[in-house]
Amino acid sequence: DQIGAAVRNIHQNCKKVIDKNLSPRPLVDKEEGEEIIVEPNFDPNVIKLTGNVIGDPPFKGVLRHKGWQIQKLELPTLSSGQDSKIIAPAEVEIL
């Protein structure tokens, strides 16, 4: 129970950071498991077809994952002395 409570709190905080800095939105506005028609002019970067893909669109299928797209990207500005390519510095404990 204690681990579950701690993880829920971590997940809630991660969601707040993602929502604040990325504002993700679904690529397809339907529920997963719903039937969907993929029109001939679909963008393969937006919709990935799986399963029995034969012939040309339109395709009829089931939405397995609605996909996600970032609406905005607002990351904190680093000071001029920080290298933005470093995700986390190495850590050395001096004995």
N, C-alpha and C positions, 0 to 999 in steps of 0.2 A: 504493500500500500504506500509506503514512504517513497519507494523508487518511482512508482506511478505518479504520485503527486509532484515529485521533483521534475520528472520528464514532461508532464503536462505544462508546468510553469515554463520550462525551457522552450517547448513548442509554441506556447502563446507569445513569448518574447520574440522568438524567431519570426513568427507571422507578423508581428507589429513592425519589425525592421524591414521585412520584405514588402509589406503593404506601403510603408512610408517611402521607401527608396525606389521601388520598382513599379508599383501599382499594376500587378499582373491582371490580365483579363483573359477569359477563354477565347480560343480561336473560332470555335463552333458553338453557337448559342442553342444547344440542345442537350438533353440529358444523356449520359452514358447508358448504353443499352437500347436507345431509341433507334428506329429505322431512319436512314438518311439516304438521300439521292445526291451523288457526286456528279455535278454538271460537267459538260465537255470542256469548259474553260477553266477548270480548277487549277490551282497553283500547287505543284507537287512539293514545294517548300512548306506549304501550310497544311496539306492533307497527304498523309502517307497511307497508301493502299496496301492491305495485306490480304492473305487468303487466296481465293480462286479468282485472280485478276486475269480475265481473258477478254480480248476485244477492245473496243473503244467506248469511252463514256457516252452517255450517262451510265453510272454504276449505281446499283442499289445494294446497300449494306447496312451494317449495324455499327453505330458509333461506339468504339471501345475506349477512346480517350479523347476528350475535347481539345487537348492541346492548350498551350499558354503562350501569351505574348506580353512583353513588357510595354507598358504605356509610357513610362517615363524612366529615366535613369538619373537619380540624384544621389550621388555619393559625396561624402564629406571631402572637402578640399584638404589635401595634405600640405604640410609646411614645405617650403622650398628645400629643406635639408633631407626630406624623406624620399626614398626611391619607391615609386608606385608599383614597381614590379615585385617587390618583396611583400609576400602575404603575411608571413610571420618570421621574425628573426630566429636564428639558431640560439639556443640557450645553453650556456655553459656554467655549471656550478664550480666555483673556485674553492678548492679544498685547502 
